[in-house]
Amino acid sequence: MVSNANSWVWLAVVVLIALLRYVSRWLQLGTPKNFQIEDLLMIVNVILYVLLTVYLIEVEKYGTNGIPLDKVDQIKPSAIPDLIKGSKLVIVVEQLWLGVIWGCKACLLLLYSTMTSGLSQHRIVKLIGAFCALSFVLVEILFFAAWCHPFSAYWSVPPKNIQCSVYRNHLILVLALNIATDLMIMCIPLPLLIKAKLSLTKKITLCAVFSLGIFVILCSILSKYYSISNPYGDRWVDWYVREAATAIVVANIPQTWTLFRRMFNWKSFLAHSSYNRSHSRSKYTNRLDSSTIHLSRFKGGDKSHTRSVDITASGEHINPDQPLEIWEHREDHCDDTTVIRFLRDVYLFHVVTLRFIRYTRSSSRLAERYNMPGLAFNPDNDIPDLSGKVIFITGGTAGLGAQSVAQLAKHSPARIYISGRNATSAETIIKGIAEAGSNTPVSFVECDLTSLDSVKRAADEIIAKESRLDMLMCNAGIMALPPGLTKDGYEVQFGTNHLGHALLIQKLLPLLQRTAERDADVRVIILTSKGYQLHPYGGIIFDDLKTTQDYGFLGSWRRYGQSKLANILYTRELARRYPAITVVSVHPGVITTSLVENLGWAHRWFIYATTYNQMVTLEKGAYNQLWAATTSKDGLETGQYYIPVGVASNDKLTKTGRDDVLAGQLWEWTDKALEDYL
């Protein structure tokens, strides 16, 4: 009925915008204690929207009595209890939806009531508010008392009539009243903006912001169109979700200005401008001698009747004796730059995350992208004989690395080396492979990627023992750790995921090249992640790589994205400089590994929420790197980025992920950082 993935995406958007609204209000009002009635009402709206999303999914599960009258004889008796339950839930859904839509109208009217206080337009706001309230009451009275008799007929199976099953008259009334009230609300700020002494560009921008309600109207028209033109279809439900979500977004966007202004250090949009209040100056001056605008509410009368907000300390205020000026916000509304940095991280992280889950807007697309669609791949059947090949896998003592070792060992390579820091885990892996019946020799090489000295020793050990190296799989990695440094003083995620592997590659390059000279198929497989998109602005902050890059709570994901971006860029540059070696980067998918389980609860919650129904098992998670390591060389493109399984995706990389100039800069920086170890 309704796309679950689509519903979760819209829910993420709603939560993000609501969060931005409240941090903006907190910044402006100084404390949540000063939140006003529309702020509390919006919390209720968001809760109603969450419930709406959940119940719509439940309705899909049970079905409804929305069945054509000529097909009621096809209803199976065993399905009737579920249809009755689903039909009852539709009533709940309708009430939740009405609550969200009219609740958002109320929030906007309260905002406009503040904006027009002391002006003639204030009376118009009250009249529109009264009309909205009456329209809501009318809709409810007719729904519960008029359209369907008795009320229990709403969930009768078979349905009594079309009014009781698909709510036709109710929907037509709601459409008319919804559009009428939205148009009225949209028209409230326009006279104020037209009269304001602003440049044409600013007027157009503000008019566009306050006219976003047109999208709510469009969604309303489409949802009712699909429900009336095809009453027994289900396409209207997606538009139901979109309309409710869009209403919340539109009602919150005007309240996020303070946050964006501080995050990006914008000057006040209204600085050095004024509104011509000559027609109401006398009346306004008599009401009070100062007031906040847009976001702080006051009651009529003198200052003793205002709320507890310190008006004179507000960053945005009016003095009646001079044109409107926007003052710089005082620092006591925001303790220090750490808070601003945190808020910026929240915003940037969610923007990138929403871009990431945009690929999962429907269940079919979600499965297509993440549940290992691509090429059909079975390790037991598709991995060829590996006789004579020497393989080195970092992080081979656990997770994807251990899974890769177990699969490759079945196909008789000459030797597999695995590296890690835990010799006990390595012994367990080696013992398990032998017990599974493989005769492949597996050796452990101690290697701590946070120590360049340890990496150098591991590489020297391989060079001393082997005359060839056919496959290097850079599998080890860490994710979303707290701020920290490697033993050599580099940011810990960048040092582990990129720099340690880069040294290993550089040390082993001569051995790899000598192997390739024998017409051997030599490969370097570098694991990366689609999470590279979480990188900070600019991609890689070279100047800060010898610091913890403490960007606040969500900085751990920005640092992770930076390191994974480095994996992709280094792959591209390595492939360009050494064409005799096949070098690829691979995204394994979203895997249930210890990398996730070892995260803090907040980070785990985020991973599970944004990858709902996307995670695959550890066994399948290793398929992409195993495919890249063993597929025919003719089917592999050096320098390419592959998503599961075997899907070439350089064209899907962001602009930063395809930035060869940045790749060259990374190569030069890395060479300089490693020069004492080569």
Sequence and secondary structure as in RCSB ss.txt:
>XXXX:A:sequence
MVSNANSWVWLAVVVLIALLRYVSRWLQLGTPKNFQIEDLLMIVNVILYVLLTVYLIEVEKYGTNGIPLDKVDQI
KPSAIPDLIKGSKLVIVVEQLWLGVIWGCKACLLLLYSTMTSGLSQHRIVKLIGAFCALSFVLVEILFFAAWCHP
FSAYWSVPPKNIQCSVYRNHLILVLALNIATDLMIMCIPLPLLIKAKLSLTKKITLCAVFSLGIFVILCSILSKY
YSISNPYGDRWVDWYVREAATAIVVANIPQTWTLFRRMFNWKSFLAHSSYNRSHSRSKYTNRLDSSTIHLSRFKG
GDKSHTRSVDITASGEHINPDQPLEIWEHREDHCDDTTVIRFLRDVYLFHVVTLRFIRYTRSSSRLAERYNMPGL
AFNPDNDIPDLSGKVIFITGGTAGLGAQSVAQLAKHSPARIYISGRNATSAETIIKGIAEAGSNTPVSFVECDLT
SLDSVKRAADEIIAKESRLDMLMCNAGIMALPPGLTKDGYEVQFGTNHLGHALLIQKLLPLLQRTAERDADVRVI
ILTSKGYQLHPYGGIIFDDLKTTQDYGFLGSWRRYGQSKLANILYTRELARRYPAITVVSVHPGVITTSLVENLG
WAHRWFIYATTYNQMVTLEKGAYNQLWAATTSKDGLETGQYYIPVGVASNDKLTKTGRDDVLAGQLWEWTDKALE
DYL
>XXXX:A:secstr
   HHHHHHHHHHHHHHHHHHHHHHHHHHSSGGG  HHHHHHHHHHHHHHHHHHHHHHHHHH  S   GGGGGG 
 GGGHHHHHHHHHHHHHHHHHHHHHHHHHHHHHHHHHHHHTTTSTHHHHHHHHHHHHHHHHHHHHHHHHHTSSSS
GGGGG SS SSHHHHH HHHHHHHHHHHHHHHHHHHHSHHHHHHHEE  HHHHHHHHHHHTTHHHHHHHHHHHHH
HHHHSTT SHHHHHHHHHHHHHHHHHHGGGGHHHHHHHTT   TTTT EE  TTTHHHHHHH S EE SS    S
SSGGGS SS GGG SEEE TTS  EE    GGGS  HHHHHHHHHHHHHHHHHHHHHGGGSSHHHHHHHHSS SS
   HHHHS   TT EEEEETTTSHHHHHHHHHHHTT  SEEEEEES HHHHHHHHHHHHHTT    EEEEE  TT
 HHHHHHHHHHHHHH S   EEEE     S  S B TTSSBHHHIIIIIIHHHHHHHHHHHHHHHHTTT   EEE
EE  GGGGG  TTS  GGGTTS     TTHHHHHHHHHHHHHHHHHHHHHHH TTSEEEEE   SB  HHHHTS 
HHHHHHHHHHTTTT B HHHHTHHHHHHHHS GGG  TT EEETTTEE GGGS TGGG HHHHHHHHHHHHHHHT
TT 
